[in-house]
Amino acid sequence: MTENKGKWASRHRKIEKSGYQAAAKMISFPRRWHGGMISANQEAIWGMSVKTIPGIGAITASALAATVADPHQFTSGRQFATWLGLTPRVNSSGGKARLGGISKMGDQYLRRLLVNGMTSQLPWARLHPDVHPWAAGLLHRKPAKLVAVAMANRAARIAWVVMTRDEIYGAPQPSTREAAA
């Protein structure tokens, strides 16, 4: 139990450093840690960690934390995005794969929250193409709604990583090769 308490204390400090002091003070150490049972405190930490991702607010973060009981049940971020129904449907015949629209097979509420959150990020991506080069480039070639769904897919993958590694999202930094150019 003391080993788990140490892990919780380090997570508590990470959240405190990230600017969520009020929320970090509300979190106490888990009262029930029996095998695979997730405590309400773990959901709160996942919610606050996921909330650091741009385009994911309090409602989406809490819905993700409440719906996903154990993010380790998914082997990858792609599998998590597929579970949410955010990946393209594949039609293949004769060895040629054709990608269609999103499969819409997962949780409709979470998918809607993620897509709406990323739709709110589209104006920012248009105004600041240097901050979001991937989304800005996609906006030049594709319709806005399609870009919002692609950004939701990417946000779902990032959320999976944040929840499985118990980290706080850090915006990607330019590589040394890009900085030198």
C-alpha positions in Angstrom: 0.0 0.0 0.0 2.9 2.4 0.7 4.2 1.8 -2.8 0.9 2.9 -4.3 0.7 5.8 -1.9 4.1 7.0 -3.2 2.9 6.9 -6.8 -0.2 8.9 -5.9 1.9 11.5 -4.1 4.1 12.0 -7.2 1.0 12.3 -9.4 -0.5 14.8 -6.9 2.7 16.9 -7.2 2.6 16.8 -11.0 -1.0 18.0 -11.1 -0.1 20.7 -8.5 2.8 21.9 -10.7 0.5 22.0 -13.8 -1.7 24.7 -12.3 -4.5 22.7 -10.9 -3.8 23.5 -7.3 -7.4 23.6 -6.2 -8.3 20.3 -7.8 -5.1 18.7 -6.5 -6.0 19.7 -3.0 -9.3 18.0 -3.3 -7.7 14.7 -4.3 -6.9 12.4 -1.4 -5.2 9.1 -1.6 -7.3 6.2 -2.8 -9.3 4.5 -0.2 -10.0 1.3 -2.2 -7.3 -0.3 -4.3 -8.2 -3.9 -4.6 -6.7 -5.5 -7.6 -8.1 -3.9 -10.7 -10.7 -1.7 -9.1 -10.3 1.9 -10.0 -11.0 4.5 -7.4 -12.8 7.8 -7.8 -9.5 9.5 -7.2 -7.9 7.7 -10.2 -10.8 8.9 -12.3 -10.3 12.5 -11.1 -6.5 12.3 -11.9 -7.3 10.9 -15.4 -9.9 13.7 -15.9 -7.5 16.4 -14.9 -4.6 15.0 -17.0 -6.8 14.6 -20.1 -8.2 18.1 -19.6 -4.7 19.5 -20.4 -5.1 18.4 -24.0 -6.2 21.3 -26.2 -9.8 21.0 -27.2 -10.8 18.7 -24.3 -12.6 20.5 -21.6 -14.0 19.5 -18.2 -17.1 17.7 -19.6 -15.2 15.6 -22.1 -12.4 14.8 -19.7 -14.8 13.6 -17.0 -16.8 11.6 -19.5 -13.7 9.9 -20.8 -12.5 9.2 -17.2 -15.9 7.8 -16.2 -16.5 5.7 -19.4 -13.0 4.2 -19.7 -12.7 2.0 -16.7 -9.1 0.8 -17.5 -7.2 2.4 -20.4 -4.8 -0.6 -20.3 -7.5 -2.8 -21.8 -6.5 -1.2 -25.2 -3.2 -2.2 -26.7 -2.7 1.1 -28.6 -4.1 4.5 -29.1 -5.4 3.4 -32.5 -7.5 0.6 -30.8 -8.9 3.2 -28.4 -9.8 5.5 -31.3 -11.4 2.6 -33.1 -13.4 1.8 -29.9 -14.7 5.3 -30.0 -15.6 5.0 -33.7 -13.2 7.6 -35.0 -11.3 5.6 -37.5 -12.1 5.2 -41.2 -14.2 2.2 -42.3 -12.1 -0.1 -44.6 -13.6 -1.7 -47.7 -11.2 -4.0 -49.4 -11.6 -6.1 -52.5 -9.0 -7.7 -54.6 -6.2 -6.6 -52.4 -7.0 -2.9 -52.7 -8.1 -1.2 -49.5 -10.5 1.8 -49.8 -11.0 4.0 -46.8 -14.5 5.3 -46.2 -16.1 7.6 -43.6 -15.7 7.0 -39.9 -17.2 3.7 -38.6 -19.4 5.3 -35.9 -19.4 2.0 -34.0 -18.4 3.3 -30.6 -19.7 5.6 -27.9 -21.7 8.3 -29.7 -21.6 10.7 -26.7 -17.8 10.6 -26.3 -17.3 10.8 -30.1 -19.6 13.9 -30.3 -17.8 15.6 -27.4 -14.4 15.0 -29.0 -15.5 16.2 -32.4 -17.1 19.3 -31.0 -14.1 20.1 -28.9 -11.8 19.8 -32.0 -14.2 21.9 -34.0 -13.6 24.6 -31.5 -9.9 24.3 -32.2 -10.2 24.9 -36.0 -10.2 28.7 -35.9 -7.0 28.6 -33.7 -5.4 26.2 -36.2 -6.3 28.6 -39.1 -4.9 31.7 -37.3 -1.8 30.0 -36.0 -0.6 27.5 -38.6 2.9 27.5 -37.1 1.5 26.0 -33.8 -0.7 23.4 -35.6 1.1 22.7 -38.9 -0.5 19.3 -39.3 -4.1 20.6 -38.9 -3.4 23.8 -40.9 -2.0 21.7 -43.8 -5.0 19.5 -43.7 -7.4 22.4 -43.6 -6.0 23.6 -46.9 -6.8 20.3 -48.6 -9.9 19.0 -46.8 -13.3 20.2 -45.5 -13.4 21.6 -42.0 -15.6 18.8 -40.5 -13.3 16.1 -41.8 -10.3 17.9 -40.2 -12.3 18.1 -37.0 -12.9 14.4 -37.0 -9.2 13.7 -37.8 -8.2 16.0 -34.9 -10.6 14.1 -32.7 -9.0 10.9 -33.7 -5.6 12.3 -32.8 -6.9 13.7 -29.5 -8.3 10.3 -28.6 -4.9 8.7 -29.2 -3.2 11.4 -27.1 -5.8 10.9 -24.3 -5.1 7.2 -24.3 -1.4 7.9 -23.9 -2.0 10.4 -21.1 -4.3 8.0 -19.2 -2.0 4.9 -19.6 1.2 6.7 -18.7 -0.4 8.9 -16.0 1.2 11.9 -17.5 0.1 15.5 -18.1 0.0 16.5 -21.8 2.9 18.5 -23.1 2.6 20.1 -26.5 5.0 18.6 -29.0 8.3 20.4 -29.2 10.0 21.0 -32.6 12.8 18.5 -33.3 16.3 19.7 -33.5 16.3 19.2 -37.3 13.3 21.5 -37.6 14.8 24.1 -35.3 18.0 24.2 -37.2 16.2 24.8 -40.5 
